[in-house]
Amino acid sequence: MTRFSGENRRPSTVLRDNSVHEAYRQLQKETGEYFRFLPREFVYERIRQRTGLCTKTIAFILNHTRW
């Protein structure tokens, strides 16, 4: 468990994190087995278009929080 998960997060932050993880999962479903071959920047850009967050924030959420 990371130090950024759990009851230390504000409810609005948890909702934001969940929306990023949800967009990530949807992109995985859309691209299927080719998802692992997509460039990271492409994945982050697609999530950015859906959520409006910057790529640095998206990377932090995907790498340091749990779904």
C-alpha positions in Angstrom: 0.0 0.0 0.0 1.4 3.4 -0.9 1.4 6.3 1.3 -1.0 8.1 -1.0 -3.8 5.6 -0.7 -6.3 5.1 2.1 -8.0 7.5 4.4 -5.3 10.3 4.0 -6.8 11.3 0.7 -9.6 13.9 0.4 -12.9 12.6 -1.2 -12.5 14.9 -4.2 -9.0 13.7 -4.8 -10.2 10.0 -4.6 -12.9 10.8 -7.2 -10.3 12.4 -9.5 -7.9 9.5 -9.1 -10.7 7.0 -9.8 -11.7 8.9 -13.0 -8.1 8.6 -14.2 -8.0 4.9 -13.4 -11.3 4.4 -15.1 -10.2 6.2 -18.3 -7.0 4.0 -18.2 -9.1 0.8 -18.0 -11.5 2.0 -20.8 -8.5 2.7 -23.1 -7.2 -0.8 -22.3 -10.6 -2.3 -23.3 -10.7 -0.2 -26.5 -7.3 -1.2 -27.7 -7.4 -4.8 -26.5 -4.2 -6.8 -26.8 -2.3 -3.9 -28.5 -2.5 -1.7 -25.4 0.9 -2.8 -24.1 2.5 -1.7 -27.4 1.1 1.9 -27.3 3.5 4.7 -26.3 3.1 6.0 -22.8 2.7 9.5 -24.1 -0.2 8.4 -26.3 -2.0 6.8 -23.3 -1.4 9.9 -21.2 -2.7 12.2 -23.9 -5.9 10.2 -24.3 -6.5 10.2 -20.6 -5.7 14.0 -20.6 -8.4 14.5 -23.2 -11.0 12.7 -21.1 -10.1 14.2 -17.7 -8.5 17.5 -18.4 -5.5 16.8 -16.1 -1.9 17.4 -17.0 0.3 14.5 -18.0 2.5 14.9 -14.8 -0.6 14.5 -12.6 -1.8 11.5 -14.6 1.5 9.8 -14.4 1.6 10.4 -10.6 -1.9 9.0 -10.2 -1.2 5.9 -12.3 2.1 5.1 -10.6 1.4 6.0 -7.0 -2.2 5.3 -6.2 -4.3 2.2 -6.2 -7.6 1.7 -8.1 
